[in-house]
């Protein structure tokens, strides 16, 4: 029996305005579970510690109704398969992060989390998410966009800890190394990568 090739995925990326789609990618299986919801770098530490269980999802639901929304979602057809957190750096903890330097005073945007749903990994979704986040920031007038990926070389990275992305994927998207950082995650240094949007 001849095996038919899998048709190519029809990935597209849209702003994260539909909370149910965000929940499908970053939400918990149990609504009462306390998971990240990609809020750790977005809100003050005290609030991040106070928000428990469903309150975290409710907070993200509010963000999805704001302008700009909290990130972008990748879709395979109508199925949400990936998430990227992207926002003005001034609206994130990176505005005050001591381990991630500021290259200059431009009002840059930050791209700090990429997540792909299980069953959809290894299909290029993260590359579409980076491109979509860049397009989203550019459309909203960002002069540049930064990311803080792992500089892991050829070393394997645990999927859970790979959320900042990998340096090589950002280089492939046109980002360049702008600065070293003192941040280390899962044993790998993080670097500041940047793309000029002007």
Secondary structure, DSSP 4 states (H G I P E B T S, - for coil): -PPPPPPPP-EEEEES--HHHHHHHHS-SSTT----TT-TTTS-HHHHHH--THHHHHHHHHHHTSSS-SEEEEEETTEEEEEEEEEEGGGSGGGT-SSS---SSS--EEEEEEEE-TTSTTSSHHHHHHHHHHHHHHHTT-SEEEE--B--TT----GGGGTT-BHHHHHHTT-EEEEEEEEEETTEEEEEEEEE--
